[in-house]
Amino acid sequence: MKFLLIIAGLLLPAAAMAEQCGPARGTAGRYDYYLFSLSWAPSYCDTPAGSRDPRQCGPGASYGFVVHGLWPQYAEGRWPQCCQAVPAVKPSPTVDEVSRVMVSPRLRQHEWDKHGSCVTDRQDEYFGKINRAAAALGLAPALPAGGVERIRVSDLKRNWPVPPRSITVHCKGRRLDEVRICLDRELAPMPCPEAQVKSDNCPGTVDLH
């Protein structure tokens, strides 16, 4: 009996992880473009989830933008997710590199399960794409120094080397939450489809803190 309980205990975490990714929809490799999503860490760190994320939000952490994910999308506005079972993220030089811009191990696993599984079945291919996008686009735009609390959305967008039509800004209320950049399948900036443009929900000026 004890042996069976031990086996059940070993299997439960894997089953629980599989249950977290769903509902499954779409086929791996079939999508139109990517959203490269950057999260504004000060806003995230004020949420209950952020309070449980010591690496990104603990004492001494001072992140600005961090990578939320690279999301395959359909042009009409939907997206595939949880396309296939993928193994747990394993240590590798590629994962070490992505951890500098995608801080939370839990987030890396979640994004690999939900979104990476619709791109490839090889973790280093998916995280390598994130590294390439981060290197090309940058994560630390020249936001005004000196404790500035607000910024105009038009000024914020100009901090990335992409056309204005390729970037959308997302808020919770008046507070900056995320910036999302539309990339084609080769990771080049592209005009966002209309469905993504309509999701841009920020006022003209947003709060940073």
N, C-alpha and C positions, 0 to 999 in steps of 0.2 A: 504493500500500500504506500509506504514511504517513497519507494522508487517511482511509482506512478505520479505521486504529487510533485516530486522533483522534476520529472519530465514535463508535466503540465506547466510548472513554473518556468521552465526554460522556453517552452513554446509560446506562452502567453504574450511576451513582449513583441514577438514577430507578428502574431495574429493581430495584436492591438495596432501595430504600425500599419498593417495592411488595411485595417478597417478605417483608419484616419483618411486615407486617400480615396475620395469618392464624391459623387458618383462618377464612374468611369465613362468617358465619351470621347469619340474620335479615334483616329488611327495614327500611330507614330509615323512621323515624316510627312503627314498631309496637313499643311497649314499654309497661310499666305504670307505672313510677315511676323515680326517680333515686336513686342513692347519691352523696352529696357526700362525697368521701373526703379527709380531712386527714391528712397525713403528719407525724409527729413528727421534725423535722429532726435532733436530736442522735442518734437511733438510726440514721437513714438515713446520716448522715455517718460512722458507724463501719463501714459496709459497703464492699466493694470498689467498688460503683457510686458511693457517696458520695465516695470518695477521688479519683474521676475527674471530680468536679463542682465546679470551683473557685468558681462563682458562688454556690452554696448552701453549700458546705462549706469554702471556702478561708480563708486568714488574714483575720481581721476580720469574717467572717460570723458572725452570732449569731441565727439564726432559731429560732423555736419551732415552731409549726404552720405548714405551708405547704399549699397545695392540691395534692393528687395528681391529682384529676380529678372530673368529673361523669359518672357512668356510668348510662346507661339500663339498666333491669333488667326481667326478667319476675317476676311475683309468685311463681311456683313455685320460684324460686331460680336460674334460668339467666339469661343475658344475650346480647343481640346484640353482634356486634363486626365491624369491617371491612366494613360493609354496602355501601359504594360507594367508588369511587376518588375521592379529594379532592386538590386541589392543595396544594402546600407552603404553610405559613403565611406570609402576607405582612404587612409592617408596616402598622399601622393604629392609630388612637387606642384602639380597643378592646383590641388586643393589647398596646399600651403599658400600659394599665391592668391587664390581667390579669398582666402580667409582675411586678407588685409582690407578688402572692400566689402565683404559679406561676412560680418563679424560673428554672428551666432551659429554655432554648430547645428542647433535645432532647426534654424531657418534653412541652412544649406540642405539638410536632409528633407525638409518639407518641400522645398522648391524642386529638388531632384525627383522626389516621388510624384509631385503633382504636374510639374511643367517639363522638367527634363525628360521624363519618361515619354513625352510626346515628340521629342526631338531625336533621341538616340537611346540606345541601350548601353552606351559607354560614358561613364561619369566624367572622364577627363575631356571628352569631346564637348560635353555640355558646359562644364565649368571653364574650359578653355575659351569658349565663345564669350562667356561673361568677362573673362580677363581681357580678351581682345577689345570688346566694347568699352570696358572701363578705361583701357589705355588710350583708345582713340578719342573718347568723348570727355573724359575727366569727371571727377566727382566733387571737386572743391572749387566751384565757381567763385569769382571775385566778389563775394557779397560785401556790402559796406561794412567797414570795421567800426570800432568804437561803440559796440553795444546797440547798434541800430535795431529797433524792434519791428520795423515794417519795411516792405519793399513793394514797388509796383510790379505787377506780373510781367509787363512788357520789358522792364529792366532785368528781371530774373531770367527770362527766356534768352536774352542776349548773351548770357554768360556761357552758353554752350555753342560749339561750332556746327550748328545745324540750322536750317531754315526755320522761320517761325512756324510754318505749317507742319513741321516734323515733331513738335513738342507740345504737350498738354500739361497743365498744372492742376493739381487736385487738392482740395481743402476739406477740412472738417470745420464747418462754420466759416470763420474768417482766418483760421489758422492753417498755415502751409502743412500739407501732409506728404504729398509725393509729387515728383516730376516724372513724366513718362515720355520716352522718346521712341518714335516709330522707326524701325530698321527693316530693310529688306532681308531676304534670306542669306545674303552675303554680308550682312551687318553694316550696310551703308545706309545713311539717313534717307528717308523717303517721306513724301507727304502722308500724313495720317489719313486713313479713310474717314469718311464723314461720321460714321458711328463713334469713332474714337474722339474726333473733334468735339462732338456734342457732349462727351463725358467731362470735358473741361468745366469745372464748376466753381472756380474761384472768383471772388470779386476783383475789382481793378487793383486793389492794394491788399496784401496779405500780411498777417502777423507771423513773425518768425519765432517768437518766444511767448 
